[in-house]
Amino acid sequence: MATTTDSLSTLRSIDPKLAAMLDHEAERQDSTLEFIASENHTSKAVMEATGSWLTNKYAEGYPGKRYYGGCEFHDQVEDLARDRAKELFGCNFANVQPHCGANANIAAFMALLQPGDRVLSLPIAHGGHLSHGLKPNFSGTFFEIHDYMLDAETELLDMDHVRDRALECKPKLIICGFSAYPRVIDFAAFRAIADEVGAYLMADIAHIAGLVASGVHPSPFPHADVVTTTTHKTLRGPRGGLILSNSEDIAKKIDRKVFPGSQGGPLMHVIAAKAQAFGEALDPSFRTYQEQVVANAKAFATGLTNHGFRLCSGGTDNHLLLVDLRNRDAELTGAEVESWLGEAGIVVNKNGIPNDPRPPMITSGLRFGTPATTTRGLREAEMQQVADWIERVVASGGSEASTIREEVRTLCTRFPLPH
Ligand SMILES: *Cc1c(COP(=O)(O)O)cnc(C)c1O
């Protein structure tokens, strides 16, 4: 049985059907290599807090200003989470209540904008996030979205182009921070453009928060007016969101727009887990981990490039890489290779590449990230090994997947999960 199962003893006796599903998932996580760039394996301590009795309590409001009695310990927990978040990111204000990254963005939009205001962002097809203006999302429904694109040749941000677009559409808000961009973001350059057109700057560091917190990627402070993030990607905390700022005025609005603006009661068990995760991230070992995440991504990039795969933008400076499969074989699709790799126990997601001719459910690319496997302890040598497996899977048209599955299983037993 998987190592997490000892915490399910009650559930297993009462509801064996549900417990079996959870056991199977534990076994899947144990025995596969997680290369989805937005995922990670949290510590056992983070899981304990998430699974705690804090789930039983309503704590609408903020510490010292609750709408329910009995919140004295919840106040302590939320204050601890806020203080650690501020220390970690070097800022004056933190709201730890957003249930997820998208919710953090809803509150940030509501704090900075009126419905119908203009927003300038990178579209999802170029590596942006759906909460930055996709039509069916709240952002695309209630705001006037304008976009900037990646350079067609280099697949990099072109700050002259961003500036031209900002001068054209005069946005009230410019968003930077992405879901599939493998390079460093120049926050100061975004700030200069925002200043020139009189826009707010929001940095959504959902993917790179762990790199930022440990100084491995430059900080969006002091440049951004608002910083939003998830807590469960490189930051390695529980599933959740976080909003940061240095402006007292914006901070007040953010608090109002999280609650009562867009959420009800906070998930206090998750906020306790955020406090624990922020504490872990403040430890010097977290920087070592993040440095290894980037070193592993670079080693993996080298391995794939040597096998003839083309990487968008030519490589990576952070935790993720975007592979253009067409270079290897014009017929290959992201959907197909995702499924072959899944059979081999290498879990990834298909992802559109910039100017992808194929639709989002097919795609010509794959996105890989190293945060989760680095948490397990994989290093450069194992990254090379995984790149070799990917080559074998692709070269065999998927037929070697089941053989490789056993090799992946063996590797996984050498690198047990943290819980
Ligand atoms: C993942 C992500 C989010 C949203 O996070 P959820 O917790 O899934 O809502 C927001 N912005 C960016 C850039 C992301 O990558």
The ligand as a Gaussian input file, in Angstrom:
#p B3LYP/6-31G(d) Opt

LIG

0 1
 C       -2.473000      28.257000     -12.430000
 C       -2.650000      29.696000     -12.726000
 C       -3.706000      30.439000     -12.182000
 C       -4.923000      29.832000     -11.525000
 O       -4.837000      29.029000     -10.529000
 P       -6.068000      28.135000     -10.023000
 O       -5.652000      27.860000      -8.637000
 O       -6.139000      26.967000     -10.919000
 O       -7.304000      28.968000     -10.091000
 C       -3.727000      31.802000     -12.385000
 N       -2.780000      32.406000     -13.101000
 C       -1.777000      31.732000     -13.684000
 C       -0.755000      32.474000     -14.468000
 C       -1.677000      30.347000     -13.533000
 O       -0.706000      29.671000     -14.132000

